[in-house]
């Protein structure tokens, strides 16, 4: 458990309330903001570790440019005191982060930070957190989220996790295990033992719960797994093949594609409380990869009913099925943004795989990344960053890219990794 408390503003905050430093993330090309992040005082190596994690999070976003600590003029010894702003303006630090970390008498870790606007000469925000030793990395991610939100006006996405398929062993005998990690690749934990093939893990939008497919019985079946307790249950024993299960926004339904004996693949929704199933499409084509809009009123999916796989949108009850993609190539794995404004997709054209986004009516298609054998986008909970997997050097690895397409980052994993799914913000 992490407890947060706001830190009072210092005397410097009596200056005009509106800070000069801010980032407009809605511009097409955002220049990264120079920011100085000092080592948190106390706690020996822990203070530097928290500072480094905050710095790495902000840098990976592509919106911030942490300044090398060797350039710092003022050496912060009291993080609660007003900094010498002139020293930070000299090195063009438009924002400054100071902080401290200590151990409480009850064994908890106490971490606090202050965010300063160096040009306005005022404190912008400050908080302190209490957590146990196991959550110190989380504290750093939460601090990074707070800084990100204060400077951009958007929610951060650093205090999150990613579930994915860990792949190891020879290519013709690859062991696939469910795994989970922090969004930066740290704290990997395995959720399955690799004795059965597992595919398409997907997070619940409001719980630390996933749905996934397993071949342990010889046929693909859909399971629910509580991440913290390890409790698992079978969603349903459907005849035929089951594909691409995803949660509804309220977490009360799972939508999926079922292949019946007639050879047709159609989309069904299951109520997780009653276990009743509703058929949403009735096509002789392949309808698959459904994903709800964030308000639950619509579903995006792919279908080859027009001759090749394209993207369609329908009401959550299956009504009004409408094609929205008309570009060259084959479209797959559409995923609705948590902001509701965009749909991400994989596109295969001219021998290349592309990760792109389009508006919900199909207009404004933009390609963010092009490469060999890349697919499976998943959204960060703030709708600003995508993660996907790309096959390279013998196996798949995870990659993230922001909506500008200019900030592409490799996500470090010990083994090959595929099929990522981003969690909501942790509580």
C-alpha positions as CSV (number, residue, x, y, z in Angstrom):
1,X,0.0,0.0,0.0
2,X,1.2,3.5,-0.9
3,X,-0.1,6.6,1.1
4,X,0.3,10.0,-0.5
5,X,0.2,13.4,1.1
6,X,0.5,16.9,-0.4
7,X,3.5,19.0,0.6
8,X,2.7,22.6,1.4
9,X,4.1,25.3,-0.9
10,X,7.1,27.2,0.2
11,X,7.4,31.0,0.4
12,X,8.4,31.1,-3.2
13,X,4.9,30.0,-4.2
14,X,3.6,33.5,-3.3
15,X,4.7,34.6,-6.8
16,X,2.0,34.6,-9.6
17,X,0.2,31.3,-9.6
18,X,0.5,30.6,-13.3
19,X,3.8,28.9,-14.0
20,X,5.8,29.8,-17.2
21,X,6.8,26.2,-17.9
22,X,4.2,24.0,-19.6
23,X,4.1,21.5,-22.4
24,X,1.4,21.5,-25.1
25,X,1.2,17.8,-26.0
26,X,-1.4,18.5,-28.7
27,X,1.1,20.1,-31.0
28,X,2.3,18.1,-33.9
29,X,6.0,18.3,-32.9
30,X,6.8,18.8,-29.2
31,X,10.3,19.9,-28.3
32,X,11.4,18.0,-25.2
33,X,11.4,20.1,-22.0
34,X,14.8,20.4,-20.3
35,X,14.3,19.3,-16.7
36,X,16.8,18.8,-13.9
37,X,16.2,15.9,-11.6
38,X,18.5,15.8,-8.5
39,X,19.3,12.8,-6.5
40,X,16.9,12.4,-3.6
41,X,18.6,13.2,-0.3
42,X,19.0,10.4,2.3
43,X,18.4,6.7,1.9
44,X,22.0,6.2,0.6
45,X,21.7,4.5,-2.9
46,X,17.9,4.5,-2.7
47,X,17.6,8.2,-3.2
48,X,19.7,8.0,-6.4
49,X,17.7,5.0,-7.6
50,X,14.4,6.8,-7.2
51,X,15.8,9.9,-9.0
52,X,17.1,7.7,-11.9
53,X,13.8,5.9,-12.3
54,X,11.9,9.2,-12.4
55,X,14.4,10.5,-15.0
56,X,14.2,7.4,-17.1
57,X,10.4,7.5,-17.1
58,X,10.2,11.1,-18.2
59,X,12.9,10.7,-20.9
60,X,11.2,7.6,-22.4
61,X,8.0,9.7,-22.9
62,X,9.9,11.8,-25.4
63,X,8.4,15.0,-23.8
64,X,11.3,15.6,-21.4
65,X,15.1,16.0,-21.7
66,X,16.7,15.3,-18.3
67,X,19.9,17.3,-17.9
68,X,23.1,15.5,-17.1
69,X,23.8,15.8,-13.4
70,X,27.4,16.7,-14.0
71,X,26.1,20.1,-15.4
72,X,24.4,21.0,-12.1
73,X,25.8,24.1,-10.4
74,X,23.9,24.1,-7.1
75,X,24.3,20.9,-5.1
76,X,21.0,20.4,-3.3
77,X,21.5,19.5,0.4
78,X,18.1,20.6,1.7
79,X,15.3,19.6,-0.7
80,X,12.8,21.7,1.3
81,X,14.7,24.9,0.8
82,X,14.1,27.3,-2.1
83,X,16.7,26.5,-4.8
84,X,19.0,29.1,-6.2
85,X,17.0,29.5,-9.4
86,X,19.6,31.5,-11.2
87,X,22.0,28.5,-11.0
88,X,19.4,26.3,-12.8
89,X,18.4,28.9,-15.4
90,X,22.1,29.1,-16.4
91,X,22.0,25.4,-17.5
92,X,18.5,26.0,-19.1
93,X,16.7,23.8,-16.6
94,X,13.1,25.0,-17.2
95,X,11.9,22.7,-14.4
96,X,13.6,21.3,-11.3
97,X,12.9,18.2,-9.2
98,X,14.2,17.9,-5.7
99,X,13.4,15.3,-3.1
100,X,14.3,13.1,-0.2
101,X,13.9,9.6,1.0
102,X,14.1,8.1,4.6
103,X,13.1,5.2,6.7
104,X,10.3,5.7,9.3
105,X,10.3,4.1,12.7
106,X,7.7,1.6,11.6
107,X,10.0,0.4,8.8
108,X,8.1,2.2,6.0
109,X,9.9,4.2,3.3
110,X,9.1,7.9,3.2
111,X,9.7,9.6,-0.1
112,X,8.9,13.2,-1.0
113,X,9.5,15.5,-4.0
114,X,9.1,19.1,-5.0
115,X,8.7,20.3,-8.6
116,X,10.0,23.9,-9.2
117,X,9.5,26.3,-12.1
118,X,12.9,27.8,-12.3
119,X,12.0,30.7,-14.6
120,X,8.9,31.7,-12.6
121,X,10.8,31.0,-9.4
122,X,8.1,29.0,-7.7
123,X,7.1,25.6,-6.5
124,X,4.6,23.9,-8.8
125,X,3.7,20.8,-6.8
126,X,5.0,18.6,-4.0
127,X,3.9,15.4,-2.3
128,X,5.2,12.8,0.1
129,X,4.6,9.0,0.0
130,X,4.8,6.2,2.5
131,X,5.4,2.7,1.2
132,X,7.0,-0.6,2.2
133,X,10.4,-1.6,0.7
134,X,8.7,-3.7,-2.1
135,X,7.0,-0.6,-3.5
136,X,9.9,1.9,-3.8
137,X,10.0,1.5,-7.6
138,X,6.3,2.2,-7.7
139,X,6.8,5.4,-5.7
140,X,9.3,6.6,-8.3
141,X,6.8,5.8,-11.1
142,X,4.0,7.7,-9.2
143,X,6.3,10.7,-8.8
144,X,7.1,10.6,-12.5
145,X,3.3,10.5,-13.2
146,X,2.7,13.5,-11.0
147,X,5.4,15.5,-12.7
148,X,4.2,14.5,-16.1
149,X,0.6,15.5,-15.3
150,X,1.6,18.8,-13.8
151,X,3.6,19.8,-16.8
152,X,1.5,18.5,-19.6
153,X,-2.0,18.5,-18.2
154,X,-2.4,14.9,-19.2
155,X,-2.5,11.8,-16.9
156,X,0.8,9.9,-16.8
157,X,1.2,6.2,-17.5
158,X,4.3,5.1,-15.6
159,X,2.7,3.4,-12.6
160,X,1.4,0.6,-14.8
161,X,2.3,-2.9,-15.7
162,X,2.3,-4.9,-19.0
163,X,1.3,-8.5,-19.3
164,X,2.9,-10.3,-22.3
165,X,4.0,-13.7,-23.7
166,X,7.6,-14.5,-22.7
167,X,9.2,-16.8,-25.4
168,X,12.3,-18.8,-24.8
169,X,14.0,-21.9,-26.3
170,X,14.6,-23.0,-29.9
171,X,12.4,-21.4,-32.6
172,X,10.8,-24.8,-33.5
173,X,10.2,-25.6,-29.8
174,X,9.5,-22.2,-28.3
175,X,8.2,-22.2,-24.6
176,X,5.6,-19.6,-24.1
177,X,4.8,-18.3,-20.6
178,X,2.4,-15.6,-19.4
179,X,4.6,-12.9,-17.8
180,X,4.0,-9.5,-16.2
181,X,6.4,-6.6,-15.7
182,X,6.5,-2.9,-14.9
183,X,6.0,-0.8,-18.0
184,X,9.7,-0.1,-18.1
185,X,10.7,-3.8,-18.2
186,X,11.5,-4.2,-14.5
187,X,10.1,-6.7,-12.0
188,X,9.3,-9.5,-14.4
189,X,7.1,-12.2,-12.9
190,X,5.9,-15.4,-14.6
191,X,2.2,-16.3,-14.3
192,X,2.3,-19.7,-16.1
193,X,4.8,-22.5,-16.2
194,X,5.2,-22.9,-20.0
195,X,3.8,-26.5,-20.2
196,X,1.0,-25.2,-22.4
197,X,0.9,-22.6,-25.1
198,X,-0.7,-19.4,-24.0
199,X,-1.8,-16.5,-26.2
200,X,-3.5,-13.1,-26.2
201,X,-3.4,-11.9,-22.6
202,X,-5.6,-8.8,-22.1
203,X,-6.1,-6.7,-19.0
204,X,-9.4,-5.8,-17.3
205,X,-9.8,-2.1,-17.5
206,X,-10.6,-1.7,-13.8
207,X,-9.0,-4.7,-12.0
208,X,-5.7,-6.4,-11.8
209,X,-7.2,-9.3,-13.7
210,X,-6.5,-10.7,-17.2
211,X,-8.2,-12.9,-19.7
212,X,-6.1,-15.1,-22.0
213,X,-6.2,-18.2,-24.2
214,X,-4.6,-21.5,-23.3
215,X,-4.1,-24.8,-25.2
216,X,-3.6,-26.9,-22.2
217,X,-6.6,-29.1,-23.1
218,X,-5.6,-29.3,-26.8
219,X,-8.2,-26.8,-27.8
220,X,-7.9,-23.0,-27.2
221,X,-10.0,-22.1,-24.1
222,X,-10.5,-18.7,-22.5
223,X,-9.5,-18.2,-18.8
224,X,-9.7,-15.4,-16.3
225,X,-6.7,-15.0,-14.0
226,X,-6.5,-12.8,-10.8
227,X,-2.9,-11.6,-10.9
228,X,-2.3,-11.0,-7.2
229,X,-4.0,-14.2,-5.9
230,X,-3.3,-16.6,-8.9
231,X,-6.9,-17.7,-8.8
232,X,-8.0,-18.9,-12.2
233,X,-11.3,-19.8,-13.8
234,X,-12.5,-21.0,-17.1
235,X,-14.7,-18.4,-18.9
236,X,-16.6,-21.0,-20.9
237,X,-16.2,-24.3,-22.7
238,X,-17.1,-23.3,-26.2
239,X,-17.3,-25.7,-29.1
240,X,-14.8,-25.0,-31.8
241,X,-12.0,-22.5,-31.6
242,X,-11.9,-19.3,-29.5
243,X,-9.9,-16.2,-30.4
244,X,-8.9,-12.8,-29.2
245,X,-10.9,-12.3,-25.9
246,X,-11.1,-8.8,-24.5
247,X,-12.9,-7.2,-21.6
248,X,-15.7,-4.6,-21.8
249,X,-14.9,-1.2,-20.2
250,X,-16.8,-2.1,-17.0
251,X,-15.0,-5.5,-16.7
252,X,-18.4,-7.3,-16.7
253,X,-18.2,-8.9,-20.1
254,X,-15.7,-10.6,-22.4
255,X,-16.0,-10.2,-26.1
256,X,-14.3,-12.8,-28.4
257,X,-14.4,-14.5,-31.8
258,X,-15.7,-18.1,-31.9
259,X,-15.1,-20.5,-34.8
260,X,-18.1,-22.8,-35.1
261,X,-18.5,-26.1,-37.0
262,X,-19.8,-24.3,-40.1
263,X,-16.3,-22.8,-40.5
264,X,-17.5,-19.3,-39.8
265,X,-15.8,-17.1,-37.3
266,X,-18.2,-14.6,-35.6
267,X,-18.1,-12.3,-32.6
268,X,-19.8,-13.1,-29.3
269,X,-20.1,-11.3,-26.0
270,X,-20.3,-13.2,-22.7
271,X,-21.7,-11.7,-19.4
272,X,-19.2,-12.9,-16.7
273,X,-21.9,-12.9,-14.0
274,X,-24.6,-14.9,-15.7
275,X,-22.3,-16.6,-18.3
276,X,-24.9,-15.9,-20.9
277,X,-23.6,-15.5,-24.5
278,X,-24.8,-13.0,-27.1
279,X,-24.0,-13.4,-30.8
280,X,-23.1,-10.0,-32.3
281,X,-22.2,-10.9,-35.9
282,X,-23.7,-13.5,-38.2
283,X,-21.4,-13.6,-41.2
284,X,-20.0,-16.2,-43.6
285,X,-16.7,-14.3,-43.4
286,X,-14.1,-14.2,-40.7
287,X,-15.0,-11.7,-38.1
288,X,-12.4,-11.4,-35.3
289,X,-10.3,-9.1,-33.0
290,X,-13.2,-7.2,-31.4
291,X,-12.4,-4.3,-29.0
292,X,-14.9,-2.1,-27.2
293,X,-15.0,1.7,-27.3
294,X,-14.2,3.2,-23.8
295,X,-17.8,4.0,-23.1
296,X,-18.9,0.5,-24.1
297,X,-21.4,1.6,-26.7
298,X,-19.5,0.4,-29.8
299,X,-17.2,-2.4,-30.9
300,X,-14.4,-2.3,-33.5
301,X,-13.4,-5.5,-35.3
302,X,-11.9,-6.9,-38.5
303,X,-13.7,-8.8,-41.2
304,X,-12.9,-10.1,-44.6
305,X,-16.5,-10.0,-45.8
306,X,-15.4,-7.5,-48.4
307,X,-12.7,-9.8,-49.8
308,X,-9.8,-8.9,-47.5
309,X,-9.6,-8.0,-43.9
310,X,-10.7,-4.5,-43.1
311,X,-11.8,-2.6,-40.0
312,X,-15.5,-2.3,-39.1
313,X,-17.4,-0.6,-36.3
314,X,-20.8,-1.7,-34.9
315,X,-23.0,-1.0,-31.9
316,X,-22.3,-3.1,-28.8
317,X,-25.4,-5.0,-29.6
318,X,-24.2,-5.9,-33.1
319,X,-26.2,-3.2,-34.9
320,X,-25.0,-0.9,-37.6
321,X,-22.0,-2.8,-38.8
322,X,-20.0,-0.3,-40.9
323,X,-16.7,-0.5,-42.7
324,X,-14.3,2.3,-41.8
325,X,-11.0,1.4,-43.4
326,X,-10.5,1.6,-47.2
327,X,-6.7,1.7,-47.6
328,X,-4.6,-0.7,-49.5
329,X,-3.4,-3.8,-47.7
330,X,-4.9,-6.0,-44.9
331,X,-5.9,-4.6,-41.5
332,X,-5.9,-6.5,-38.2
333,X,-5.8,-6.2,-34.4
334,X,-7.8,-2.9,-34.1
335,X,-7.8,-1.5,-30.5
336,X,-9.9,1.5,-29.4
337,X,-8.0,4.2,-27.6
338,X,-8.9,4.7,-23.9
339,X,-9.5,8.4,-24.8
340,X,-12.1,7.3,-27.4
341,X,-10.6,9.4,-30.2
342,X,-8.5,6.9,-32.1
343,X,-8.3,3.3,-33.2
344,X,-4.9,1.6,-33.4
345,X,-4.3,-1.2,-35.9
346,X,-1.8,-3.4,-37.7
347,X,-1.6,-3.1,-41.4
348,X,0.1,-5.3,-43.9
349,X,0.9,-3.9,-47.3
350,X,3.6,-4.2,-49.9
351,X,5.4,-6.8,-47.9
352,X,5.6,-4.6,-44.8
353,X,3.9,-4.5,-41.4
354,X,2.7,-1.1,-40.1
355,X,1.4,0.1,-36.8
356,X,-1.0,3.0,-37.3
357,X,-3.9,4.9,-35.9
358,X,-7.1,6.3,-37.5
359,X,-10.0,8.3,-36.2
360,X,-13.1,6.3,-35.2
361,X,-14.8,7.1,-38.5
362,X,-11.8,5.8,-40.4
363,X,-10.4,9.2,-41.5
364,X,-7.0,10.6,-40.7
365,X,-5.1,7.3,-41.0
366,X,-1.5,7.8,-39.8
367,X,1.3,5.2,-39.8
368,X,3.5,5.4,-36.7
369,X,5.9,2.5,-37.4
370,X,6.9,0.3,-40.3
371,X,9.0,-2.9,-40.1
372,X,9.2,-6.6,-40.7
373,X,6.6,-8.7,-38.9
374,X,5.3,-6.3,-36.3
375,X,1.8,-6.3,-34.9
376,X,-0.4,-6.3,-31.8
377,X,-0.7,-2.7,-30.6
378,X,-1.8,-2.0,-27.0
379,X,-2.6,1.5,-25.6
380,X,-1.1,3.1,-22.5
381,X,-3.9,4.1,-20.2
382,X,-3.5,7.8,-21.1
383,X,-4.0,7.1,-24.9
384,X,-0.7,8.8,-25.8
385,X,1.6,5.8,-26.3
386,X,1.4,2.4,-28.0
387,X,3.3,-0.8,-27.3
388,X,3.6,-3.6,-29.9
389,X,5.9,-6.5,-30.8
390,X,8.4,-6.7,-33.7
391,X,10.1,-9.8,-34.9
392,X,13.9,-9.2,-35.3
393,X,17.1,-11.1,-34.7
394,X,15.3,-14.5,-34.5
395,X,12.3,-13.6,-32.3
396,X,9.9,-11.0,-31.2
397,X,10.7,-8.0,-28.9
398,X,8.5,-5.3,-27.4
399,X,8.6,-1.7,-28.7
400,X,6.7,1.4,-27.8
401,X,6.0,4.5,-29.9
402,X,4.1,7.7,-29.2
403,X,1.5,9.3,-31.3
404,X,3.9,11.5,-33.2
405,X,5.7,8.3,-34.5
406,X,9.0,10.0,-33.7
407,X,9.7,8.5,-30.2
408,X,10.2,4.8,-30.7
409,X,11.7,2.9,-27.7
410,X,12.7,-0.7,-27.2
411,X,11.4,-2.3,-24.0
412,X,14.1,-4.5,-22.4
413,X,13.2,-8.1,-21.7
414,X,15.4,-11.1,-20.9
415,X,13.8,-13.3,-23.5
416,X,11.8,-12.8,-26.6
417,X,8.4,-11.2,-25.9
418,X,5.2,-10.8,-27.8
419,X,1.5,-9.9,-27.5
420,X,1.7,-7.1,-24.9
421,X,-1.3,-5.7,-23.0
422,X,-1.1,-2.5,-20.9
423,X,-2.7,-2.4,-17.5
424,X,-4.8,0.6,-16.2
425,X,-3.1,2.8,-13.7
426,X,-2.4,0.9,-10.5
427,X,-4.3,1.8,-7.4
